[in-house]
Amino acid sequence: MGRPDQPNVLLLVADDQRFDAVGALGADDVATPNLDRLVETGCAVTRAHNMGAEHGAVCVPARSMLHSGRSLFHLDGPGGMTTDHPTLPETFAAAGYRTFATGKWHNGREAFNRCYEEGRRVFFGGMGNHWNVPVTDRRPLDNYPDDRPHRFVPGTGEGPQPDRGTYERHASGTHSSELFADAAEEFLHDHRVASDDRPFFAYTAFMAPHDPRTAPGEYHAMYDPRDVDLPANVLAEHPFDNGHLDVRDEELASRPRDEDAIRRHVADYYAMVTHLDAQIGRVLDTLERLGEREGTIVVFTADHGLAVGQHGLLGKQNLYDHSVRVPLVFSGPGIPASKRRDAFSYHHDLYPTLTDLAGLSAPDTVDGESLAPALTDGADGPRESVFTAFADTQRAVRTDRYKLVEYFVDDRRRTQLFDVDADPLETRNLADDGAHTEVLERLRDELADWRERVDDPVLGD
């Protein structure tokens, strides 16, 4: 059972959930009552970011950064988790914690076995049919099922389909969000029944609201596409080639985008979010029922966001806020209730933050900065700006007020400059506005400084 001096940790991670897809954080059009109560009992970091990715599978480095504490261009080794120092769960295990994981991993078996002592219903793939998930429990490396082939038919909305013969079992007929919540609940019950004196570090990574967006029917019934209000930045097409308009995510709807089709995508996305919220509620209720809630730090976040029609895009292979910002909420012992912090943060900040909150030490080789002072005392965040990157074509820097995005496609540079205070939907490009020349040059200098500090391998002009 968690104690104030050694609290449990329950880390909940969504897949593709935007920073603004939580009711209590300003989303009036999507129901998330359980995440709302987590926000009400805890502290939300409102400017949390995914640093980015070097390829289209943005979720892979996000999860690597979270577990390793390393920034994007310092990821190394199996699963992107450097072998030079312990991972986040390894540090907790070394301090006497019981470590457990369920759900989407996507960082390889070797990294999983290194990170977690126990695992139930683990999905090693990146995406798939939510109602027929191929899963396995943790086992020795030489005893895992073989990799499965994938097939994907563009335009169908269906993800890569698994070969049924290669996995330990398929959880047919149970939605992935329910499947992983079941495993988390079972772990919490088992831990209680076993009267294990160790605190636990439990990682539950959902596949939702990632497509295919196939929540149970009653959740789809909650959202009529005809009632969906589209934001002002929904466009028929992106205004120029950002270098990644032909990735899988962008093939889920025809171009130019049809507003009715986008409304359907958004409605289905909200249905997945609300169904996911219900499963998170089950896990939180179980934690409460077992008497573990007061002794447990609960963290909710996501690997990245998603466009779902904004800026003429559907996916996350871009640096607009809808795709790089994520929800981040802490609740539990030592964390004030009903607070907001506007600190700029990254996934790799979770490592030193959680070790600080648990009274542990993070290795010196961790790149992240602790958010604990900001959470508990309202101190300033660890950085004054945030840098994001995608592939070798997009780089951005954001300050309190402005955001600069540079594109390098086909030997041509395009620039966007947004006043995110006045234009949070990033619709008005000020880069060619003579009144903002000084701001543009200042942010270009700051972007160059960031690229050097994080060892960006693509330093271009």
C-alpha positions in Angstrom: 0.0 0.0 0.0 1.3 3.4 -0.9 2.5 5.6 1.9 3.1 9.4 1.8 6.8 8.9 1.9 6.6 6.2 -0.8 3.5 6.7 -2.9 2.1 4.4 -5.5 2.2 5.6 -9.1 -0.5 5.0 -11.6 0.4 6.3 -15.1 -2.4 6.5 -17.6 -1.5 7.2 -21.3 -4.0 7.8 -24.1 -3.1 7.5 -27.8 -3.9 10.5 -30.0 -5.8 12.5 -27.4 -5.5 16.2 -27.9 -4.7 18.7 -25.1 -8.2 20.2 -25.5 -10.1 16.9 -25.5 -10.8 17.0 -21.8 -14.0 18.7 -20.6 -12.5 20.4 -17.5 -9.7 21.8 -19.6 -12.0 23.7 -21.8 -13.7 21.1 -24.1 -17.4 21.9 -24.0 -18.3 19.5 -26.7 -16.8 16.2 -25.4 -17.9 14.5 -22.2 -15.0 13.3 -19.9 -16.5 13.2 -16.4 -13.8 11.0 -14.9 -10.9 13.0 -16.3 -12.7 16.1 -15.1 -12.7 14.8 -11.5 -9.0 14.0 -11.9 -8.5 17.6 -12.9 -10.6 18.8 -10.0 -8.6 16.8 -7.5 -5.2 17.6 -9.0 -3.1 19.9 -11.0 -3.1 20.3 -14.8 -0.1 21.3 -16.7 -1.6 23.2 -19.6 1.4 23.6 -21.9 2.6 20.0 -22.1 4.2 19.0 -25.4 5.5 16.1 -27.3 8.9 17.2 -28.6 8.2 15.4 -31.9 9.4 12.5 -34.1 11.8 11.7 -36.8 9.2 9.5 -38.7 5.4 9.2 -39.1 4.9 6.8 -36.1 5.0 9.8 -33.6 3.9 7.6 -30.7 7.1 5.6 -30.6 9.5 8.3 -29.6 6.9 9.9 -27.3 6.8 6.7 -25.3 10.5 6.3 -25.5 11.0 9.8 -24.1 8.6 9.2 -21.3 10.3 6.0 -20.2 13.9 7.1 -20.7 13.8 10.7 -19.7 15.8 11.4 -22.8 14.9 14.1 -25.4 14.1 13.3 -29.0 17.6 13.3 -30.6 19.1 11.5 -27.6 17.0 8.4 -27.9 19.2 5.3 -28.4 19.2 1.6 -27.8 16.3 -1.0 -27.9 13.0 0.8 -28.0 14.7 4.1 -28.1 15.6 3.7 -24.4 19.3 4.2 -23.9 21.1 1.4 -21.9 23.4 4.0 -20.2 21.0 4.5 -17.3 17.9 3.0 -15.8 14.5 3.7 -17.3 11.7 5.3 -15.3 10.1 2.1 -14.0 13.6 0.5 -13.4 14.4 3.4 -11.1 11.2 2.8 -9.2 11.9 -1.0 -9.1 15.4 -0.3 -7.6 13.7 1.7 -4.8 11.5 -1.3 -3.9 8.5 -0.8 -6.2 6.5 -3.5 -7.9 6.3 -2.5 -11.6 3.5 -3.5 -13.9 2.3 -2.5 -17.4 -0.6 -3.3 -19.7 -1.8 -1.9 -23.0 0.0 -0.5 -26.0 3.8 -0.7 -25.9 5.1 -0.3 -29.5 8.7 -0.1 -28.3 9.8 -3.7 -28.7 9.9 -6.7 -26.4 13.5 -6.1 -25.1 12.7 -2.7 -23.9 9.4 -3.9 -22.3 11.1 -6.7 -20.4 13.8 -4.3 -19.2 11.2 -1.8 -18.0 8.6 -3.9 -16.3 8.7 -6.9 -14.0 5.1 -7.8 -14.8 2.8 -7.3 -17.8 -0.7 -8.4 -18.7 -2.5 -8.1 -22.1 0.4 -6.2 -23.7 0.0 -5.1 -27.3 3.3 -4.7 -29.0 1.9 -3.2 -32.2 1.1 0.4 -33.0 -2.5 0.2 -34.0 -5.2 -2.3 -35.0 -8.8 -3.5 -34.6 -10.0 -2.3 -31.2 -12.3 -5.3 -31.0 -9.8 -8.0 -31.8 -6.5 -7.0 -30.1 -3.6 -9.4 -30.3 -2.1 -9.4 -26.7 0.4 -11.3 -24.7 1.5 -11.4 -21.1 5.2 -10.6 -20.2 7.4 -13.7 -20.8 11.1 -14.4 -21.4 12.4 -12.8 -24.6 12.9 -16.1 -26.3 9.4 -17.2 -25.6 7.3 -14.3 -27.1 5.1 -15.0 -30.1 6.5 -14.2 -33.5 5.9 -10.8 -35.1 2.8 -10.6 -37.2 2.6 -9.3 -40.8 0.5 -6.3 -41.4 -1.9 -5.2 -44.2 -3.6 -1.9 -44.6 -6.2 -0.8 -47.2 -6.0 3.0 -47.6 -9.4 4.8 -47.3 -11.0 2.1 -45.2 -10.3 3.6 -41.8 -9.1 0.1 -40.7 -5.6 -0.2 -39.2 -3.1 -2.9 -39.9 -4.8 -6.2 -39.5 -2.9 -9.0 -37.5 -2.3 -12.5 -38.6 -4.4 -14.4 -36.0 -2.0 -17.3 -35.8 1.0 -15.6 -34.4 -0.1 -14.3 -31.0 -0.8 -16.0 -27.7 -4.4 -14.9 -28.0 -6.7 -12.4 -29.5 -9.1 -10.6 -27.2 -12.0 -10.8 -29.6 -15.2 -9.1 -28.7 -13.7 -6.8 -26.0 -12.9 -3.3 -26.9 -9.2 -2.4 -26.3 -10.0 0.3 -23.7 -12.0 -2.2 -21.7 -9.4 -4.9 -22.1 -6.6 -2.8 -20.7 -8.8 -1.3 -17.9 -9.7 -4.9 -17.0 -6.0 -5.8 -16.7 -5.2 -2.7 -14.6 -8.1 -3.5 -12.2 -7.0 -7.1 -11.9 -3.5 -5.9 -11.0 -4.8 -3.6 -8.3 -7.0 -6.3 -6.9 -4.1 -8.8 -6.9 -1.8 -6.4 -5.3 -4.3 -5.8 -2.5 -5.2 -9.5 -2.0 -1.5 -10.4 -1.9 -1.0 -7.8 0.9 2.2 -6.8 -0.9 4.0 -4.3 1.2 5.7 -2.8 -1.8 4.3 0.3 -3.4 3.5 -0.1 -7.1 4.3 1.7 -10.3 1.6 0.7 -12.8 1.5 1.8 -16.4 -1.7 1.6 -18.4 -1.4 2.7 -22.0 -4.6 2.7 -24.0 -5.0 2.5 -27.8 -7.8 5.0 -27.9 -8.8 7.4 -29.3 -6.6 6.3 -32.2 -8.4 5.1 -35.3 -10.2 3.0 -36.3 -12.7 4.9 -34.2 -15.0 2.1 -33.2 -16.4 2.8 -29.7 -19.4 0.8 -28.5 -22.6 2.0 -30.2 -24.0 3.8 -27.2 -21.0 6.2 -27.2 -21.4 6.9 -30.9 -25.0 7.7 -30.2 -23.9 10.5 -27.9 -22.4 12.5 -30.8 -24.5 13.3 -33.8 -22.2 14.6 -36.6 -24.8 17.1 -37.5 -24.4 18.7 -34.1 -20.6 18.9 -34.2 -19.3 22.5 -34.4 -16.1 22.7 -36.4 -13.3 25.1 -35.3 -12.4 28.0 -37.6 -9.1 26.4 -38.6 -10.8 23.4 -40.3 -9.8 23.7 -44.0 -10.5 21.8 -47.2 -6.7 21.4 -47.7 -3.5 22.4 -46.1 -2.3 25.7 -47.7 1.0 24.2 -48.9 3.0 21.0 -49.0 4.4 20.4 -45.5 6.3 17.3 -46.8 4.0 14.8 -45.2 0.6 15.0 -46.9 0.7 11.5 -48.1 1.3 9.6 -44.8 -1.2 7.0 -43.7 -3.1 9.3 -41.4 -3.9 11.7 -44.2 -5.4 8.9 -46.3 -8.3 8.4 -43.9 -10.5 10.9 -45.8 -10.5 12.2 -49.4 -9.1 15.6 -50.4 -10.3 18.3 -50.5 -11.8 17.6 -47.1 -15.6 17.5 -47.0 -17.0 19.2 -43.9 -19.6 16.6 -43.3 -16.9 13.9 -43.5 -14.8 15.8 -41.0 -17.8 16.2 -38.6 -18.2 12.4 -38.7 -14.5 12.0 -37.9 -14.8 14.4 -35.0 -18.0 12.8 -33.7 -16.3 9.3 -33.8 -13.2 10.8 -32.1 -15.3 12.2 -29.3 -17.1 8.8 -28.9 -13.7 7.1 -28.4 -12.6 9.7 -25.9 -15.8 9.4 -23.8 -15.6 5.6 -23.9 -12.0 5.8 -22.8 -12.9 8.2 -20.0 -15.4 5.6 -18.7 -12.7 3.0 -18.5 -10.4 5.3 -16.7 -13.2 6.0 -14.3 -13.4 2.2 -13.6 -9.7 2.1 -12.7 -10.0 5.2 -10.5 -13.1 3.7 -8.8 -11.2 0.5 -8.1 -8.3 2.4 -6.7 -10.7 4.2 -4.4 -12.6 1.1 -3.4 -9.4 -0.7 -2.4 -8.3 2.2 -0.2 -5.3 3.0 -2.4 -6.4 6.4 -3.8 -5.0 8.6 -1.1 -1.6 6.9 -1.3 -1.3 7.0 -5.1 0.0 9.6 -7.5 -2.2 9.4 -10.6 -0.9 10.9 -13.9 -2.9 11.2 -17.1 -1.3 12.2 -20.4 -1.2 11.2 -24.1 1.6 10.5 -26.5 0.5 13.3 -28.9 -2.5 15.0 -30.3 -4.3 14.9 -33.6 -5.6 17.3 -36.3 -8.9 15.6 -37.2 -9.6 18.2 -39.9 -7.8 21.2 -38.5 -5.6 23.0 -41.0 -6.8 20.5 -43.6 -5.0 17.7 -41.9 -6.1 14.5 -40.2 -3.0 13.2 -38.5 -0.2 14.2 -36.1 2.7 14.6 -38.5 2.8 18.4 -38.0 3.7 21.0 -35.4 0.4 22.8 -34.9 -0.8 22.9 -31.3 -3.6 20.3 -32.0 -0.9 17.7 -32.7 2.1 18.5 -30.4 0.2 19.6 -27.2 -1.1 16.9 -24.9 -3.1 16.8 -21.7 -1.1 16.3 -18.5 -2.7 16.0 -15.1 -1.2 15.0 -11.7 -3.4 14.0 -8.7 -2.4 12.5 -5.4 -0.4 13.0 -2.2 1.4 16.3 -2.1 -0.3 17.7 -5.2 -2.7 20.6 -4.8 -6.3 20.3 -6.0 -8.0 22.3 -8.7 -4.9 24.1 -9.9 -3.5 24.9 -13.3 0.1 25.4 -14.2 1.2 26.9 -17.5 4.7 25.5 -17.5 6.2 24.4 -20.8 6.9 20.7 -20.4 7.8 17.6 -22.3 7.2 13.8 -21.9 10.8 13.4 -20.7 10.0 15.7 -17.8 7.8 13.0 -16.3 10.8 11.0 -15.2 12.4 13.5 -12.8 9.0 14.8 -11.8 7.8 11.4 -10.6 11.0 10.6 -8.9 10.9 13.9 -7.1 7.3 13.4 -6.0 8.2 9.9 -4.7 11.4 11.1 -2.9 13.7 9.3 -5.3 16.6 10.5 -7.5 16.8 10.4 -11.3 20.1 9.7 -13.0 22.2 12.7 -14.1 21.9 11.6 -17.7 18.1 12.3 -17.8 17.4 15.2 -20.0 14.1 16.1 -18.5 13.4 18.8 -15.9 11.3 18.3 -12.8 7.9 19.9 -12.7 7.5 19.2 -9.0 8.2 22.7 -7.9 5.7 24.1 -10.3 3.1 21.5 -9.3 3.5 21.8 -5.6 4.5 25.4 -5.0 3.4 27.2 -8.1 7.0 28.0 -9.1 8.0 28.9 -12.6 8.3 26.1 -15.0 11.8 24.8 -16.0 12.0 26.6 -19.4 10.8 29.8 -21.1 10.1 28.3 -24.5 9.5 24.9 -26.1 11.0 23.3 -29.2 9.3 20.8 -31.5 10.4 18.9 -34.5 9.0 16.5 -37.2 11.2 14.5 -39.5 13.8 16.5 -41.4 11.2 19.0 -42.7 9.6 20.9 -39.8 10.9 22.7 -36.8 9.2 25.1 -34.4 9.7 27.1 -31.3 7.0 28.6 -29.0 7.3 31.3 -26.4 4.6 32.7 -24.1 3.1 34.7 -26.9 4.5 33.6 -30.3 5.1 30.5 -32.3 7.5 30.1 -35.2 7.3 27.1 -37.6 9.8 26.6 -40.3 9.3 24.1 -43.2 12.1 22.7 -45.4 10.5 20.9 -48.3 12.0 20.4 -51.8 14.8 22.9 -51.1 12.3 25.6 -50.2 11.8 27.2 -46.8 8.3 28.3 -45.8 7.7 30.2 -42.5 4.7 30.6 -40.3 4.6 33.0 -37.3 1.5 33.0 -35.0 0.5 35.2 -32.2 -0.9 32.3 -30.1 -2.3 34.6 -27.5 -4.5 36.4 -30.0 -4.8 33.5 -32.4 -4.8 30.2 -30.5 -6.1 28.2 -33.6 -3.1 29.3 -35.6 -5.0 30.7 -38.5 -3.2 34.0 -39.2 0.4 33.8 -40.5 2.3 36.9 -39.5 5.6 35.9 -41.1 5.3 38.4 -43.9 3.9 41.2 -41.8 6.5 43.9 -41.6 5.3 44.8 -38.1 6.6 41.5 -36.8 10.1 41.4 -38.4 11.8 41.8 -35.0 9.8 39.0 -33.5 10.5 36.8 -36.4 14.2 37.3 -36.2 14.2 36.8 -32.4 12.4 33.5 -32.7 14.7 32.4 -35.5 17.6 33.0 -33.2 15.9 31.1 -30.4 15.1 28.2 -32.7 18.7 28.0 -33.8 19.8 27.9 -30.2 17.4 25.1 -29.4 18.5 23.1 -32.3 22.1 23.3 -31.2 21.2 22.5 -27.6 19.2 19.3 -28.4 21.7 18.1 -31.0 19.3 18.4 -33.9 21.0 16.3 -36.6 19.3 18.4 -39.4 20.6 21.9 -38.8 19.8 23.5 -42.2 19.5 27.2 -42.8 
